[in-house]
Amino acid sequence: MTTGGTVSDLQKPAPMHLTRRQAEILELVASGLSDKEIATRLGVSPRTIQSHLDRLFLQHGFHKRTAAVAAWLRERPE
């Protein structure tokens, strides 16, 4: 009995649904900036940046910045 999906369908992670701000922050994280540098650039506190990242990690099951950035880079259009 099959479920109708292919093996490749089973291996695809769920799409990341990001807010505009989360995508902006991930782009800056991917460029190598620290939370403090991102906060300065965006005019917010480092804690605000960490809150955005914490929510993103919780929503998508990430435990590290690198995992979030890797998933985002795989998914974003070129």
N, C-alpha and C positions, 0 to 999 in steps of 0.2 A: 504494500500500500504506500503510495506517495502522497505528499502534501501539495504537490503542484509547483513547488518552488525549485529552483536549481541550486546547486551547491554554491555558486557565486552569489546568489541572492541571500543565502544564509550567512555569508561571510561579510556582507556589507554592513558597516556600522550605521546606526540611525543618523539621519542628517542632523547637523548642528543648527539649531534655531537660535541665532544670536541677535541681541539688540544692536543697534548702530554703535552704541558706546562700547559694548563688549567686543565687537569686531575691531573698532578703533584701538582699543587697549591691546587686544591680541596682536594686532599689527605692530604696535610699539614694543611689546614683549618680544616678538619675533625678531625685531631689529636689534635686540640686545639691551634695551633700556631697563633700568631697575624701576621698582614701584615709585621711588622718590623722583626719579627723572621723568617718568610718565606723568606723575601728579603735577610737577612743575610745568610741564609742557601743556597739560590740559587745564591748569588753573584750579585744581582740587587738591585735597589732602591725600597723602599716601594711604591712609586708612580707607578712603573712598575707593581707591584703585584696588586695594586688597578685598574690599567688600564685593566689588564687581567680579573679581576673579574667584572668590569663594563661592559666589552664587553660580558662576559658570561651571566650576568644578563639581558642585553638588548636582546641578542639572544633568551633567553629562558623565558623571562618575570618574572624573579625572582626579588624580592624586598629586600630580606634578605639573608645573608650568610647561615643561617640555612636551608632555602628552597632549595638553590642550593645544599648543602651537602646532604640533605635528598633525593632529586631526584637522585643525583649521586649514593648514597648508594643503593637505590632501584634498580637501573639499572645495576650496575657493576656486572660482574660475580664473583662468590664466589670461 
